[in-house]
């Protein structure tokens, strides 16, 4: 796979500026999501979460975990479809548009982490 940007090789355990930037992006996104979700929950349910009975929190947590599993399994199905399309696109030599083929290779790499063209 052609990479347009040079990547500096570092030790596996080295914490680089790129790591710090990625961590900061995750922290900001998590903070925004937490605030939005908390406020939405407050508006929907009212009351004080810290005063909610533990048994109710456990049941709500199990419902949320079930939702998360459902979302993850659905996303895995969707990713498999995308991977199949990307694989077909990157292997199709009859396609005249090189950009389309390269885009399929990029999709394949981002989802699978592989640039050897081997089907998963």
FIBA-244667 format. One line per field, with one value per atom (N, C-alpha, C, O, CB): chain; x negated, y, z negated; atom name; residue number from 1. Coordinates in steps of 0.1 Angstrom, whole numbers. Each point is the difference from the previous one (the first is absolute). Glycine has a CB too. Layout:
BEGIN
ch A  ...
c1 X  ...
c2 Y  ...
c3 Z  ...
at CA  ...
i NUM  ...
END
This chain:
BEGIN
ch A  A  A  A  A  A  A  A  A  A  A  A  A  A  A  A  A  A  A  A  A  A  A  A  A  A  A  A  A  A  A  A  A  A  A  A  A  A  A  A  A  A  A  A  A  A  A  A  A  A  A  A  A  A  A  A  A  A  A  A  A  A  A  A  A  A  A  A  A  A  A  A  A  A  A  A  A  A  A  A  A  A  A  A  A  A  A  A  A  A  A  A  A  A  A  A  A  A  A  A  A  A  A  A  A  A  A  A  A  A  A  A  A  A  A  A  A  A  A  A  A  A  A  A  A  A  A  A  A  A  A  A  A  A  A  A  A  A  A  A  A  A  A  A  A  A  A  A  A  A  A  A  A  A  A  A  A  A  A  A  A  A  A  A  A  A  A  A  A  A  A  A  A  A  A  A  A  A  A  A  A  A  A  A  A  A  A  A  A  A  A  A  A  A  A  A  A  A  A  A  A  A  A  A  A  A  A  A  A  A  A  A  A  A  A  A  A  A  A  A  A  A  A  A  A  A  A  A  A  A  A  A  A  A  A  A  A  A  A  A  A  A  A  A  A  A  A  A  A  A  A  A  A  A  A  A  A  A  A  A  A  A  A  A  A  A  A  A  A  A  A  A  A  A  A  A  A  A  A  A  A  A  A  A  A  A  A  A  A  A  A  A  A  A  A  A  A  A  A  A  A  A  A  A  A  A  A  A  A  A  A  A  A  A  A  A  A  A  A  A  A  A  A  A  A  A  A  A  A  A  A  A  A  A  A  A  A  A  A  A  A  A  A  A  A  A  A  A  A  A  A  A  A  A  A  A  A  A  A  A  A  A  A  A  A  A  A  A  A  A  A  A  A  A  A  A  A  A  A  A  A  A  A  A  A  A  A  A  A  A  A  A  A  A  A  A  A  A  A  A  A  A  A  A  A  A  A  A  A  A  A  A  A  A  A  A  A  A  A  A  A  A  A  A  A  A  A  A  A  A  A  A  A  A  A  A  A  A  A  A  A  A  A  A  A  A  A  A  A  A  A  A  A  A  A  A  A  A  A  A  A  A  A  A  A  A  A  A  A  A  A  A  A  A  A  A  A  A  A  A  A  A  A  A  A  A  A  A  A  A  A  A  A  A  A  A  A  A  A  A  A  A  A  A  A  A  A  A  A  A  A  A  A  A  A  A  A  A  A  A  A  A  A  A  A  A  A  A  A  A  A  A  A  A  A  A  A  A  A  A  A  A  A  A  A  A  A  A  A  A  A  A  A  A  A  A  A  A  A  A  A  A  A  A  A  A  A  A  A  A  A  A  A  A  A  A  A  A  A  A  A  A  A  A  A  A  A  A  A  A  A  A  A  A  A  A  A  A  A  A
c1 -8  8  -9  -10  29  -15  -8  4  12  -14  -7  3  -6  -11  11  8  -4  -9  -7  28  -20  -7  -11  3  18  -33  -10  4  4  -22  16  3  -13  -8  30  -24  -12  1  9  -13  -7  0  -5  -10  6  12  -3  1  7  1  -13  2  14  8  -31  28  14  5  12  -16  -4  5  -3  3  -6  -2  -2  13  8  -32  25  12  -4  -8  17  -4  -4  10  10  -21  8  9  13  11  -31  19  12  9  12  -25  6  8  7  12  -28  9  6  11  11  -33  21  11  12  11  -28  14  11  7  13  -25  5  6  8  11  -30  14  8  13  10  -32  21  13  10  12  -26  9  9  6  12  -25  5  4  11  10  -32  20  9  13  11  -30  19  12  7  13  -24  4  6  7  11  -28  11  5  13  10  -33  23  11  12  11  -26  12  10  6  12  -24  4  4  10  10  -32  18  8  14  10  -31  20  13  9  12  -25  7  8  6  11  -25  6  4  12  10  -34  22  11  13  11  -29  16  12  7  12  -23  3  6  7  11  -29  12  7  13  10  -33  23  12  11  12  -26  10  9  6  12  -24  3  3  2  7  -19  6  1  -7  -7  28  -19  -6  -15  -6  24  -24  -14  -6  3  -1  -11  -5  -7  1  -5  -3  -7  9  -4  -14  31  10  8  9  -8  -3  7  -4  -12  13  9  -3  -10  2  21  -32  -10  6  -4  -11  26  7  5  -1  7  -1  4  -11  1  18  -30  -12  -6  -4  -1  5  -4  8  -5  -3  21  10  -2  0  16  -17  -2  -14  -1  15  -24  -13  0  -6  -4  18  1  7  -3  4  10  7  -10  0  22  -30  -10  -10  -4  8  -9  -10  6  -7  -4  24  6  1  -2  15  -9  0  -13  -2  20  -29  -13  -4  -6  0  9  -3  7  -6  2  17  7  -6  -1  22  -25  -6  -13  -3  14  -19  -13  1  -7  -2  18  2  6  -4  8  4  5  -11  -1  24  -31  -12  -9  -6  8  -4  -9  5  -7  0  21  6  -2  -4  21  -15  -2  -14  -3  21  -28  -14  -4  -8  3  11  -3  5  -6  8  10  4  -9  -4  28  -28  -10  -13  -6  17  -16  -12  1  -9  4  16  2  0  -7  20  -6  0  -14  -4  28  -31  -13  -10  -8  12  -3  -8  3  -10  10  12  4  -6  -5  26  -19  -4  -15  -5  25  -28  -14  -6  -12  12  7  -5  5  -5  4  10  7  -9  -1  24  -31  -9  8  -6  -12  31  7  5  4  3  -7  4  -10  -12  24  -7  -9  -5  -10  22  -3  -3  -10  4  18  -35  -10  3  -3  -14  23  3  10  -1  -3  14  10  -7  3  15  -27  -7  -9  -1  1  -7  -8  9  -4  -13  29  9  4  1  7  -5  3  -11  2  13  -28  -11  -1  -4  -8  14  0  11  -3  -7  22  11  -4  1  16  -23  -4  -10  1  4  -15  -11  5  -3  -13  25  5  8  -1  2  7  9  -8  3  16  -28  -6  -14  -5  18  -20  -14  -9  -12  20  -4  -8  -2  10  -3  -19  -2  -5  -5  1  4  -5  10  -4  -11  27  10  6  8  -20  8  6  14  2  -25  32  14  1  -7  16  -1  2  12  4  -15
c2 -12  12  12  1  -13  22  12  9  3  -5  7  10  13  1  -18  28  13  7  10  -9  -5  7  -10  -11  26  -10  -8  -2  9  0  -21  -4  -2  -8  -2  17  -2  -13  -2  27  -33  -13  3  6  -19  9  2  -13  -10  34  -25  -12  -2  10  -7  -16  -3  7  4  -26  24  6  15  6  -28  29  14  8  -3  -1  14  8  13  8  -17  10  11  12  -1  -16  28  11  -5  5  11  -25  -5  -8  1  -2  -6  -7  10  -1  -18  29  11  7  2  1  0  6  -9  4  9  -26  -10  -1  0  -12  11  0  12  -1  -13  25  13  0  4  8  -17  0  -10  4  1  -16  -10  6  -1  -18  26  6  11  1  -6  13  11  -6  4  11  -25  -7  -6  1  -5  -3  -7  10  -2  -16  29  10  6  1  4  -2  5  -10  4  10  -26  -10  -3  -1  -10  11  -2  11  -3  -9  24  12  -1  2  12  -16  -1  -11  2  7  -21  -11  2  -3  -12  20  2  10  -2  -2  15  10  -5  3  15  -26  -6  -10  0  3  -11  -9  8  -5  -12  28  8  5  0  6  -1  6  -11  3  15  -30  -11  -6  -2  -3  3  -8  8  -4  -14  30  8  -6  -10  19  -4  -5  2  7  -24  9  1  -14  -9  29  -22  -13  -6  -12  19  2  -6  -5  -7  23  -12  -5  -11  -5  28  -28  -11  -13  -2  15  -21  -13  -8  -1  1  -7  -8  -11  -2  6  -10  -10  5  -7  -5  24  7  3  -2  11  -5  4  -13  0  19  -30  -13  -4  -4  -3  8  -4  9  -5  -4  22  9  -2  1  16  -21  -3  -12  0  10  -20  -12  3  -6  -8  22  4  8  -3  4  8  7  -9  1  19  -30  -10  -8  -3  2  -3  -8  9  -5  -8  26  9  1  -1  14  -12  1  -12  1  14  -27  -12  -1  -4  -8  16  0  10  -4  -2  17  10  -5  1  17  -24  -6  -11  -1  8  -16  -11  5  -5  -10  25  6  7  -2  5  4  7  -10  2  17  -30  -11  -5  -2  -4  4  -4  10  -3  -10  26  10  1  2  11  -14  0  -11  2  8  -22  -11  3  -4  -12  23  4  10  -2  -2  14  10  -7  4  14  -27  -7  -8  0  -1  -5  -8  9  -3  -14  28  10  6  1  4  -2  6  -11  4  11  -27  -11  -2  0  -11  11  -2  12  -2  -11  25  12  1  4  7  -15  1  -11  2  9  -22  -11  1  -8  -6  23  0  8  13  -14  -6  7  6  8  -24  13  5  14  7  -30  27  14  10  -1  -7  17  10  11  6  -10  7  11  -5  -7  17  -6  -4  5  -6  5  13  6  -9  -1  24  -28  -9  -12  -4  12  -14  -12  4  -8  -2  21  5  3  -3  12  -4  3  -13  -1  22  -31  -13  -6  -6  2  5  -4  7  -6  1  18  7  -4  -2  21  -21  -5  -14  -2  14  -21  -13  1  -7  -2  18  1  6  -5  8  7  6  -10  0  22  -30  -9  -13  -4  13  -14  -13  2  -9  -1  21  2  -7  -1  4  -8  -8  6  5  -26  21  6  -11  4  19  -36  -10  -5  -9  3  10  -4  -13  -5  18  -19  -14  2  9  -18  1  1  -6  -10  9  8  -5  -9  -5  25
c3 0  0  0  -8  -4  20  1  -11  -2  27  -33  -10  5  4  -23  18  5  -10  3  11  -26  -11  -6  -3  -2  3  -6  -15  -7  23  -21  -14  -7  5  1  -17  -7  -8  -7  5  3  -7  -15  -2  24  -31  -14  -8  5  -4  -13  -8  -3  -1  -9  9  -2  -13  0  11  -21  -12  -1  -11  0  21  0  1  9  1  -18  0  8  -5  -18  35  9  -1  -6  21  -8  1  7  -3  4  9  6  -10  1  21  -31  -10  -9  -3  3  -4  -9  7  -6  -5  24  7  1  -1  15  -11  1  -13  -1  19  -29  -13  -3  -5  -3  11  -2  8  -6  2  16  8  -6  -1  22  -26  -7  -12  -3  12  -17  -13  3  -7  -3  20  3  5  -4  10  3  5  -11  -1  23  -31  -11  -10  -4  6  -5  -8  6  -7  -2  21  7  0  -3  18  -12  0  -13  -2  21  -29  -14  -4  -6  0  8  -4  8  -7  2  18  8  -5  -2  21  -21  -5  -14  -2  17  -24  -13  -1  -6  -2  16  0  6  -4  5  10  6  -9  -1  23  -29  -10  -11  -5  10  -10  -10  5  -7  -2  21  6  2  -2  13  -7  2  -13  -2  23  -31  -12  -12  -10  20  -11  -12  -12  2  7  -20  -12  -1  8  -8  -9  -2  2  -8  -8  26  2  -12  -3  27  -32  -11  -11  -9  14  -4  -10  5  -7  -2  22  6  -7  -3  25  -25  -7  9  12  -24  5  7  9  11  -30  14  8  13  11  -32  21  13  9  12  -25  7  8  7  11  -27  8  6  12  10  -33  21  11  12  12  -29  15  11  7  12  -24  4  5  9  11  -31  16  8  13  11  -32  21  12  9  12  -24  7  8  6  11  -26  7  5  11  10  -32  21  10  13  11  -28  16  11  7  12  -23  2  6  8  10  -29  13  7  14  10  -32  22  12  10  12  -25  9  9  5  12  -24  4  4  10  9  -31  19  9  14  10  -30  20  12  7  13  -23  3  6  7  10  -27  10  5  14  9  -33  24  13  11  11  -24  9  10  5  12  -23  1  4  10  9  -32  21  9  14  9  -29  21  13  6  12  -19  0  4  4  11  -25  6  3  13  8  -32  26  13  12  10  -23  12  11  2  12  -17  -6  2  6  9  -29  16  5  15  8  -30  26  14  8  11  -17  1  7  1  11  -20  -1  1  9  4  -27  25  8  14  9  -29  23  14  9  -1  -9  19  9  12  7  -14  9  11  -3  9  -3  -18  -4  6  -3  -18  28  7  -10  1  20  -31  -9  -11  -9  13  -3  -9  -14  -10  28  -19  -12  -8  -12  22  -3  -7  -6  -11  27  -8  -5  -12  -10  33  -22  -12  -12  -11  27  -14  -11  -6  -12  23  -3  -5  -9  -10  30  -15  -7  -14  -10  32  -22  -12  -10  -12  25  -8  -8  -6  -12  26  -6  -4  -11  -10  33  -21  -10  -13  -11  30  -18  -13  -8  -12  24  -5  -7  -5  -11  24  -4  -4  -5  -7  25  -15  -4  8  -3  -20  35  8  14  5  -17  17  14  9  11  -21  6  8  11  8  -27  18  10  -3  8  9  -28  -3  -6  -9  4  9  -4  -14  -3  27  -33  -13  -1  -10  1
at N  CA  C  O  CB  N  CA  C  O  CB  N  CA  C  O  CB  N  CA  C  O  CB  N  CA  C  O  CB  N  CA  C  O  CB  N  CA  C  O  CB  N  CA  C  O  CB  N  CA  C  O  CB  N  CA  C  O  CB  N  CA  C  O  CB  N  CA  C  O  CB  N  CA  C  O  CB  N  CA  C  O  CB  N  CA  C  O  CB  N  CA  C  O  CB  N  CA  C  O  CB  N  CA  C  O  CB  N  CA  C  O  CB  N  CA  C  O  CB  N  CA  C  O  CB  N  CA  C  O  CB  N  CA  C  O  CB  N  CA  C  O  CB  N  CA  C  O  CB  N  CA  C  O  CB  N  CA  C  O  CB  N  CA  C  O  CB  N  CA  C  O  CB  N  CA  C  O  CB  N  CA  C  O  CB  N  CA  C  O  CB  N  CA  C  O  CB  N  CA  C  O  CB  N  CA  C  O  CB  N  CA  C  O  CB  N  CA  C  O  CB  N  CA  C  O  CB  N  CA  C  O  CB  N  CA  C  O  CB  N  CA  C  O  CB  N  CA  C  O  CB  N  CA  C  O  CB  N  CA  C  O  CB  N  CA  C  O  CB  N  CA  C  O  CB  N  CA  C  O  CB  N  CA  C  O  CB  N  CA  C  O  CB  N  CA  C  O  CB  N  CA  C  O  CB  N  CA  C  O  CB  N  CA  C  O  CB  N  CA  C  O  CB  N  CA  C  O  CB  N  CA  C  O  CB  N  CA  C  O  CB  N  CA  C  O  CB  N  CA  C  O  CB  N  CA  C  O  CB  N  CA  C  O  CB  N  CA  C  O  CB  N  CA  C  O  CB  N  CA  C  O  CB  N  CA  C  O  CB  N  CA  C  O  CB  N  CA  C  O  CB  N  CA  C  O  CB  N  CA  C  O  CB  N  CA  C  O  CB  N  CA  C  O  CB  N  CA  C  O  CB  N  CA  C  O  CB  N  CA  C  O  CB  N  CA  C  O  CB  N  CA  C  O  CB  N  CA  C  O  CB  N  CA  C  O  CB  N  CA  C  O  CB  N  CA  C  O  CB  N  CA  C  O  CB  N  CA  C  O  CB  N  CA  C  O  CB  N  CA  C  O  CB  N  CA  C  O  CB  N  CA  C  O  CB  N  CA  C  O  CB  N  CA  C  O  CB  N  CA  C  O  CB  N  CA  C  O  CB  N  CA  C  O  CB  N  CA  C  O  CB  N  CA  C  O  CB  N  CA  C  O  CB  N  CA  C  O  CB  N  CA  C  O  CB  N  CA  C  O  CB  N  CA  C  O  CB  N  CA  C  O  CB  N  CA  C  O  CB  N  CA  C  O  CB  N  CA  C  O  CB  N  CA  C  O  CB  N  CA  C  O  CB  N  CA  C  O  CB  N  CA  C  O  CB  N  CA  C  O  CB  N  CA  C  O  CB  N  CA  C  O  CB  N  CA  C  O  CB  N  CA  C  O  CB  N  CA  C  O  CB  N  CA  C  O  CB  N  CA  C  O  CB  N  CA  C  O  CB  N  CA  C  O  CB  N  CA  C  O  CB  N  CA  C  O  CB  N  CA  C  O  CB  N  CA  C  O  CB
i 1  1  1  1  1  2  2  2  2  2  3  3  3  3  3  4  4  4  4  4  5  5  5  5  5  6  6  6  6  6  7  7  7  7  7  8  8  8  8  8  9  9  9  9  9  10  10  10  10  10  11  11  11  11  11  12  12  12  12  12  13  13  13  13  13  14  14  14  14  14  15  15  15  15  15  16  16  16  16  16  17  17  17  17  17  18  18  18  18  18  19  19  19  19  19  20  20  20  20  20  21  21  21  21  21  22  22  22  22  22  23  23  23  23  23  24  24  24  24  24  25  25  25  25  25  26  26  26  26  26  27  27  27  27  27  28  28  28  28  28  29  29  29  29  29  30  30  30  30  30  31  31  31  31  31  32  32  32  32  32  33  33  33  33  33  34  34  34  34  34  35  35  35  35  35  36  36  36  36  36  37  37  37  37  37  38  38  38  38  38  39  39  39  39  39  40  40  40  40  40  41  41  41  41  41  42  42  42  42  42  43  43  43  43  43  44  44  44  44  44  45  45  45  45  45  46  46  46  46  46  47  47  47  47  47  48  48  48  48  48  49  49  49  49  49  50  50  50  50  50  51  51  51  51  51  52  52  52  52  52  53  53  53  53  53  54  54  54  54  54  55  55  55  55  55  56  56  56  56  56  57  57  57  57  57  58  58  58  58  58  59  59  59  59  59  60  60  60  60  60  61  61  61  61  61  62  62  62  62  62  63  63  63  63  63  64  64  64  64  64  65  65  65  65  65  66  66  66  66  66  67  67  67  67  67  68  68  68  68  68  69  69  69  69  69  70  70  70  70  70  71  71  71  71  71  72  72  72  72  72  73  73  73  73  73  74  74  74  74  74  75  75  75  75  75  76  76  76  76  76  77  77  77  77  77  78  78  78  78  78  79  79  79  79  79  80  80  80  80  80  81  81  81  81  81  82  82  82  82  82  83  83  83  83  83  84  84  84  84  84  85  85  85  85  85  86  86  86  86  86  87  87  87  87  87  88  88  88  88  88  89  89  89  89  89  90  90  90  90  90  91  91  91  91  91  92  92  92  92  92  93  93  93  93  93  94  94  94  94  94  95  95  95  95  95  96  96  96  96  96  97  97  97  97  97  98  98  98  98  98  99  99  99  99  99  100  100  100  100  100  101  101  101  101  101  102  102  102  102  102  103  103  103  103  103  104  104  104  104  104  105  105  105  105  105  106  106  106  106  106  107  107  107  107  107  108  108  108  108  108  109  109  109  109  109  110  110  110  110  110  111  111  111  111  111  112  112  112  112  112  113  113  113  113  113  114  114  114  114  114  115  115  115  115  115  116  116  116  116  116  117  117  117  117  117  118  118  118  118  118  119  119  119  119  119  120  120  120  120  120
END
